[in-house]
Amino acid sequence: MAEVDSVFVDKTWLDTVLVVGITSFVLCLKNLSAVSTAKMGLVYGIIGMTALILGYWLDNAYTFDHGSWVIGLCMAPGFILGLAFALSVQMTGLPELVGAFNGLGGLA
């Protein structure tokens, strides 16, 4: 009997998570095109990103066993800073915030 390295033997769960994530992103882009549905578009975007990050994070083929905590440790500062900026900036300052984040992404 073969040893099982992962709790998830069948990779169908990851395919399902990918479909949910990609579908959520499509719905996000569709709903962000109108002011009346923009809030729901953001919710779809959050669902899609969360599903994809957690899906790959829980799969040992992508995190190499002990890498899960390293990924979480590296994501924590970005999450904390992003949340702090998102809560402190008013709607009228969002273009400047997006420009600053794009600049920081270019530095990375």
ABEGO torsion letter per residue (X at the ends): XBBBABABABAAAAAAAAAAAAAAAAAAAAAAABAAAAAAAAAAAAAAAAAAAAAAAABAAAAGGAAAAAAAAAAAAAAAAAAAAAAABBAAAAAAAAAAAAAAAAAX
